[in-house]
Amino acid sequence: MYRLLLLFLPFSLHLNAATEEQKRIEENIQERKQIEKEVQERELDKQRQQREWERRLQERRRRAREEEYRREEQRRIERRLQDQRRY
């Protein structure tokens, strides 16, 4: 019986080492997946921030155009009033 145990002991140790190695491999795979997910989330956040920045920039430009249009309209009105006063 003792000889039988000694015969299977190396196999058992090898099996245990293989199981531990498999666990480490699976943990590494999970860690890589988590890192990839975090990197992807950061990239999406950057894209969202870029879109938000572009939207704000477009809004500022639109307001500036509207303000310039109002000023130009006000100048035209003032010129017409001055022209009417002259005649």
C-alpha positions in Angstrom: 0.0 0.0 0.0 2.8 2.4 0.9 4.5 1.7 -2.4 1.3 2.5 -4.2 1.1 5.8 -2.5 4.7 6.6 -3.4 3.9 5.7 -6.9 1.0 8.1 -7.2 2.6 10.9 -5.1 4.5 12.5 -8.0 1.4 12.3 -10.2 -0.6 14.0 -7.4 1.9 16.7 -7.0 2.1 17.3 -10.7 -1.7 17.4 -10.9 -1.8 19.9 -8.0 0.9 22.1 -9.7 -1.1 22.0 -13.0 -4.3 23.0 -11.2 -2.5 25.9 -9.5 -1.0 27.0 -12.9 -4.5 26.8 -14.5 -5.8 29.0 -11.7 -3.0 31.6 -12.3 -3.7 31.5 -16.0 -7.5 32.1 -15.4 -6.7 34.9 -13.0 -4.4 36.5 -15.6 -7.1 36.2 -18.2 -9.6 37.9 -15.9 -7.2 40.6 -15.0 -6.5 41.3 -18.7 -10.2 41.4 -19.5 -10.7 43.9 -16.7 -7.8 46.1 -17.9 -9.1 46.0 -21.5 -12.6 47.0 -20.2 -11.1 49.9 -18.2 -9.1 51.0 -21.2 -12.2 50.8 -23.4 -14.2 52.8 -20.8 -11.5 55.5 -20.7 -11.5 55.7 -24.5 -15.3 56.1 -24.5 -15.0 58.8 -21.9 -12.5 60.7 -24.0 -14.8 60.4 -27.0 -17.7 61.7 -25.0 -15.7 64.6 -23.7 -14.5 65.4 -27.2 -18.1 65.4 -28.5 -19.2 67.6 -25.6 -16.3 70.0 -26.2 -17.2 70.2 -30.0 -20.9 70.7 -29.1 -20.1 73.6 -26.8 -17.7 75.1 -29.4 -20.5 74.9 -32.0 -22.9 76.5 -29.5 -20.5 79.4 -28.8 -20.0 79.9 -32.5 -23.7 79.9 -33.1 -24.3 82.5 -30.4 -21.5 84.6 -31.7 -23.0 84.6 -35.2 -26.4 85.5 -33.8 -24.9 88.3 -31.8 -23.1 89.6 -34.8 -26.3 89.4 -36.8 -28.1 91.4 -34.1 -25.4 94.1 -34.1 -25.4 94.3 -37.9 -29.2 94.6 -37.8 -29.0 97.4 -35.1 -26.4 99.3 -37.3 -28.7 99.1 -40.3 -31.6 100.4 -38.2 -29.4 103.3 -36.9 -28.3 104.1 -40.4 -31.9 104.2 -41.7 -32.8 106.5 -38.8 -29.9 108.8 -39.6 -30.8 108.8 -43.3 -34.4 109.7 -42.5 -33.3 112.6 -40.2 -31.2 114.0 -43.0 -34.1 114.2 -45.4 
